Amino acid sequence: MPETKNVQVILRNGWSMRTPVVEVLWECPVCGGPMGDPKDHGFCEDGDWHRCDIWENPCGHVAKYDQIKIKTSKGFMTWKEILESGVDLHV
């Protein structure tokens, strides 16, 4: 069974932004290798403070939030696939 982790990510849909904790397939979307250990990251956007998790992959590839596979009611999907299909996140 593939490894998963619960991480807080940034999900954008047009002008709206969410930072939910989601279950993510913990493999690099480029090479399939393991991803690094998540670390807490605070950031300010439009005067509001938010937090998310960031990590560095041992393989050196950057796994963008819109590339990682998030657990949904229909299995693991990218954020774009989730928006296009209208399935629910497992949060």
Secondary structure, 3 states (H helix, E strand, C coil): CCCEEEEECCEEECCEEECCEEEEECECCCCCCECCCCEEEEEEECCEEEEEEECCCCCCCCCCCCCCCEEECCEEECHHHHHHHCCCECC
